[in-house]
Amino acid sequence: MLTDLQKRKIKNLFAVHDLDRDGVLRQRDFEEYTRRITTPRGWKPGSPEYDEVRSRFMTFWAGLTAKADTSHDHRVTIDEWFAYWDQLLGEQALYDGIPKPIADSVFHLLDEDGDGEISAEEYSRLYSAGGLDPALASEAFAKLDLDHDGRLSVDEMMTLLGQFFRSDDPKSPGNWLFGPF
């Protein structure tokens, strides 16, 4: 069962994906996320880069609807979202498949210079794409930068994702991964 803190964080993650703010997730939210991530980089529909990002979002959407859309109406409500994450986080074998693909996707999307790390500027684009206030990005990044070197590494991202999904400590830096909660 999700704790109150996990529900707050996971509700925040829902809001990051509900880009039209209609209270449900639909494929169009993930299409819009694709547009918001790719447009600043100049990637247009049909380009290999755009198609790769879209493929990642559509793969996530397909998996989400297959498991979470219990009403089979091609939308995911907040209750379905909570049930989905409750199941994933409640079974270690299911959870083990979560952090690495998320970290890989985040790095693919944000590591513009290909150096294997995410800078504060690169991270702020995730905030903007998710409809979050970019002014809060630097505060969140400061909390997330575990070794205070001005960059997020893959190892840091894996630690932060573990904290986001698993920690019930309100002071865990990973809680800030998808915005203030």
Buried (B, 14 or more C-beta within 10 A) or exposed (E): EBEEBBBBBBBBBBBBBBBEEEEBBBBEBBBBBBBBBBEEBEBEEEEEEBBEBBEBBBEBBEEBBEBBBEEEEEBBBBEBBBBBBBEBBEEEEEBEEBBEEBBEBBBEBBBEEEEEBBBBEBBBBBBBBBBBEEEBBEEBBEBBBBEEEEBBBBEBBBBBBBBBBBBEEEEBBBBBBBBEB
